[in-house]
Amino acid sequence: MNDNLSFKLYHLMQFKGMNRRKIHAYLSYDPMLERINQHSPTELQQTFHLHPSQATSLHYYLNSKRHIELNYLDYKKENPITFFDSDYPIELREIPDSPLILYWKGNKELLRMPKVSIIGTRNPSQSASHKIDLFLKPTVENNIAIVSGLAYGIDAMAHQYALSHNGSTIAILGFGYHHIYPKEHQLLFNKIIESGLILTEYHPKLRPQKWYFPERNRIISGLSAATIIIEASERSGTMITADQALEQGKEVFSIPDSIFLDQAQGCLKLIQDGAIPLVKPEELTNWYVENHLIYLQEKV
């Protein structure tokens, strides 16, 4: 780890008005942040497309001993994974709009494991539990980590299955981990920290915002070699994640069900659009053996 380089990135990211897209664009011509402290306010204004007053503030902020010291204390306290660190997940380097900072709690070694995301509706049907049992069993038995979003319904069921069957699970949050959403998942959150991993790109102090959740979905799919849709209505956040997975070149599996079941409409639509229908657990096991496990072992 290059601690100085990682902190430079962390420090830049904390400036109000800065965001990862602006920083990604900047990194394309200063990939090691060697010149970030050398720019004039006018250059910063042009480079980051800022208002003149913002550019002046950024120039002062970047070179302010007080701001640097305060942020360094926070950086050391939170111990985030940055885009420059060796333990940054290789899968996320390969997606568009990669997160630049990852805050974590729990066992970050799980990032080195093969991973699939399990997602679905917040209002599962009566048969959802059976689907979880059927298709997560080969996932856990093959020592593949289950990635999901700590939401009501399928997300929580997937995390709970992994925990209760000595599996590994990673929860991707759409907020900072000093806050729990939904609050009813405080116990589940604590259990994941004990034996799994909590991961988020949002500073621990940031509260949930509705636009954070669609943003974090790209991390759920991006971190995973495949995304499995257990149940989904046709218009839902699950469908957004599935679309992102396809755009990232990831495999999407979808479990078909009755045409009269609202929670199956999204799954059926995805199959129409090219997702792999998942009917038997052996199909998943075969895919893990033939593709996922071999693929990740070659890259890690």
HELIX and SHEET records of a PDB file:
HELIX    1   1 ASP A    3  MET A   13  1                                  11    
HELIX    2   2 ARG A   20  LEU A   27  1                                   8    
HELIX    3   3 PRO A   41  PHE A   48  1                                   8    
HELIX    4   4 PRO A   52  ASN A   63  1                                  12    
HELIX    5   5 LYS A   65  GLU A   78  1                                  14    
HELIX    6   6 ILE A   90  ARG A   93  1                                   4    
HELIX    7   7 LYS A  108  ARG A  112  5                                   5    
HELIX    8   8 ALA A  128  GLU A  141  1                                  14    
HELIX    9   9 ILE A  154  SER A  164  1                                  11    
HELIX   10  10 LYS A  183  HIS A  185  5                                   3    
HELIX   11  11 GLN A  186  SER A  195  1                                  10    
HELIX   12  12 TYR A  212  GLY A  222  1                                  11    
HELIX   13  13 GLY A  237  GLU A  247  1                                  11    
HELIX   14  14 ASP A  262  ALA A  264  5                                   3    
HELIX   15  15 GLN A  265  GLN A  272  1                                   8    
HELIX   16  16 PRO A  281  TRP A  287  1                                   7    
HELIX   17  17 TYR A  288  HIS A  292  3                                   5    
HELIX   18  18 LEU A  293  LYS A  299  1                                   7    
SHEET    1   A 9 ILE A  81  THR A  82  0                                        
SHEET    2   A 9 ILE A 101  GLY A 106 -1                                        
SHEET    3   A 9 LEU A 197  THR A 200 -1                                        
SHEET    4   A 9 THR A 169  ILE A 172  1                                        
SHEET    5   A 9 ALA A 145  SER A 148  1                                        
SHEET    6   A 9 LYS A 115  ILE A 119  1                                        
SHEET    7   A 9 ALA A 226  ILE A 229  1                                        
SHEET    8   A 9 GLU A 251  SER A 254  1                                        
SHEET    9   A 9 ILE A 276  PRO A 277  1                                        
END                                                                             
